[in-house]
């Protein structure tokens, strides 16, 4: 299968960031924000859903962040960032106008070129919803190519759910099936409680006719995949998005190795049959 | 084939310098044979041999005055092709944004004098990693493309050498031809990948170097040197010396399907046992001629208006190497040694289509506790029940 968007091989110096600035910043949760970046000149190439970019904050440093925006949107680049370190926290708190260096897009994308009418199942844990969002937006834009579109989104608590307005809009759509679940309910929560594996075990599923995209903590993806495999889904229909330390983003620095994979090059999106044996060995 | 004398070697260094090359070759410093810029062939390690073993490296005086009869030292050519520290770019604030300026200096033109088979193979490994992917390292590419290589066939391997079992020596081997159907414009003759190759010998005819050109510019340089045609039996004698070297290796890598063995032994107790000896000091990765890992460092000056990004060598033995938010992936020494060894000999095949090991033995000699990767692989092969091939 081929990618949806052709990408030229020849690039400008992939080490040099292009200059963007924060056009808008939307608070998602107490520790997470979605940045809308605008270019000041040359833009990065179009991205595939699931790919990541390297974001540089002047004088602070650079980190890999999955692109969370609409792949069809021109001139804007959206990324959803949880503040966990110096650079991510600087980005999360960056006021409008802050300059941000961008390299990318890098890595593999979700394979969305399914047989016409195939069902699409997206399973997100926490911030894992961010890299899945471009796939969902792509599928909704090309809605007729797909059968059912099912999104199972989990978070630790209701306060940690991302894209809540969009989730509410999705819930109102007749052509999307949405299941939101939280590990722990708080006051006022009337929805599902439990890990994403719980609804996965119960939802209507046509395993032979479904592609599953999983993104979240590794244990969540392992257990979700197990549920799907147990329900008869072929392993090659499952894709996962994996994370390791990335410094260069272009397969030159070695940091993002996971066994035979260089995740910046062979990932982050990896077919489950490739990923599965690599996720069972501790500290691989 | 022609023969160069001692004075011919002197002239070789001069001719290369006249042609604008910075000549890099072996020389003795700090009780080791290091690689440094030479201005005269007299700086070569004439009369120095090397005794190596696990965790051991000692120079000794050779009676024959030979310059290249010593096994690999602590350094390799990667420090010139892929420097330990390099500035990638600088950035300056301007108004509300910043402007990035890529480092764009003219690369030095190096001539590498005395590249053994193992080390030429290591350069080819670096080529595949840094220069053949989707995003080639443009700095490496520019340094690499101008290099003049004087290879040396090895006739005196050391106790830690195992190039024969890795297929990289002791002879400097020509680059394999590109696969059929490769893209190219016009009929380009295949080049062996070195410009000159020497075989040193000291015998009743004196101290001399059987020499062959491997490229057009190699032939041009050779034409400027005082040479004589090879005498009767000289070519055969050199071939015999190299063939003898092939049987004198101190070690060998087990002939097994190493990617399969290492994938099957990820959970072996052996890794913890090795870790009880390993100091995770990263020496093996620093001396390895193919270990290419780097990290980046972002720095600013005191004003905060000028920032730079530097790249420097990194090692999979560092805790920070595998850091992602929340902690390091590989905290135990066992997992870090496993990463190094399985990458070098196993997953390198998956990533870059060949082994990352060339059999130079540096990691054995420069390991402070003398861990021998050939012995460790032997144990893992046995554990995996792999039939020797």
Boltz contact constraints between the chains, C-beta under 6 A:
constraints:
  - contact:
      token1: [A, 13]
      token2: [B, 102]
      max_distance: 6.0
  - contact:
      token1: [A, 14]
      token2: [B, 135]
      max_distance: 6.0
  - contact:
      token1: [A, 15]
      token2: [B, 88]
      max_distance: 6.0
  - contact:
      token1: [A, 16]
      token2: [B, 89]
      max_distance: 6.0
  - contact:
      token1: [A, 16]
      token2: [B, 100]
      max_distance: 6.0
  - contact:
      token1: [A, 16]
      token2: [B, 102]
      max_distance: 6.0
  - contact:
      token1: [A, 19]
      token2: [B, 97]
      max_distance: 6.0
  - contact:
      token1: [A, 58]
      token2: [B, 98]
      max_distance: 6.0
  - contact:
      token1: [A, 58]
      token2: [B, 307]
      max_distance: 6.0
  - contact:
      token1: [A, 59]
      token2: [B, 300]
      max_distance: 6.0
  - contact:
      token1: [A, 59]
      token2: [B, 304]
      max_distance: 6.0
  - contact:
      token1: [A, 59]
      token2: [B, 307]
      max_distance: 6.0
  - contact:
      token1: [A, 61]
      token2: [B, 298]
      max_distance: 6.0
  - contact:
      token1: [A, 84]
      token2: [B, 325]
      max_distance: 6.0
  - contact:
      token1: [A, 85]
      token2: [B, 325]
      max_distance: 6.0
  - contact:
      token1: [A, 99]
      token2: [B, 97]
      max_distance: 6.0
  - contact:
      token1: [A, 99]
      token2: [B, 98]
      max_distance: 6.0
  - contact:
      token1: [A, 245]
      token2: [B, 322]
      max_distance: 6.0
  - contact:
      token1: [A, 245]
      token2: [B, 323]
      max_distance: 6.0
  - contact:
      token1: [A, 245]
      token2: [B, 324]
      max_distance: 6.0
  - contact:
      token1: [A, 247]
      token2: [B, 295]
      max_distance: 6.0
  - contact:
      token1: [A, 247]
      token2: [B, 296]
      max_distance: 6.0
  - contact:
      token1: [A, 250]
      token2: [B, 135]
      max_distance: 6.0
  - contact:
      token1: [A, 251]
      token2: [B, 133]
      max_distance: 6.0
  - contact:
      token1: [A, 252]
      token2: [B, 137]
      max_distance: 6.0
  - contact:
      token1: [A, 253]
      token2: [B, 294]
      max_distance: 6.0
  - contact:
      token1: [A, 254]
      token2: [B, 293]
      max_distance: 6.0
  - contact:
      token1: [A, 259]
      token2: [B, 347]
      max_distance: 6.0
  - contact:
      token1: [A, 260]
      token2: [B, 347]
      max_distance: 6.0
  - contact:
      token1: [A, 260]
      token2: [B, 350]
      max_distance: 6.0
  - contact:
      token1: [A, 262]
      token2: [B, 351]
      max_distance: 6.0
  - contact:
      token1: [A, 281]
      token2: [B, 266]
      max_distance: 6.0
  - contact:
      token1: [A, 283]
      token2: [B, 330]
      max_distance: 6.0
  - contact:
      token1: [A, 283]
      token2: [B, 332]
      max_distance: 6.0
  - contact:
      token1: [A, 283]
      token2: [B, 335]
      max_distance: 6.0
